[in-house]
């Protein structure tokens, strides 16, 4: 009994270490993410990496974006890599005859994708997943202009401390974080953070959404002077369609 008991205690003690921690990474040297861990090899060796400079898109008669959105409960966190909003699930995107469900959205400052070489002060990524856990991401660029009410709500609720989550008092409808004109570019890409997994269906809205200078500044402050934007990656023969 004694031996069994101590074995059990040992197992319990070891349990927290059984899960191998992912390598720590940051935005100081994103070009070296692939060297931090074998798990991150695609960051260095992948040929379908994001973000990209979107240019010379090929006309492909893309269908209208099939989004079903409504106001939902949400929580916001600055996880040290991004400001992220986790929503109650239910918003959907129909793409390629499959249903993708919105999991979360988050922000990059400045933008990660470029459009015709132009970098925007902020880019939102709306991350959807289908039943096979394949991802589709809608990217939205922000420009300086009138204040965005939803961004205001998010920034008001954002906890000052990293990794502290706050529930939003009002339900969040992402409709006002999307442009009215929903024309988009489409290309195949990856996560823009380690492990840089590929097979992500990227849809980047052509029209930007406005945010006030103060709102854009608030994201900059929250995400640090260095920002959280991976440099653009080579296309390697990929096509962007529109
Ligand atoms: Zn992102």
Boltz pocket constraint, residues with backbone or C-beta under 6 A from the ligand:
constraints:
  - pocket:
      binder: B
      contacts: [[A, 106], [A, 107], [A, 108], [A, 125], [A, 192]]
      max_distance: 6.0
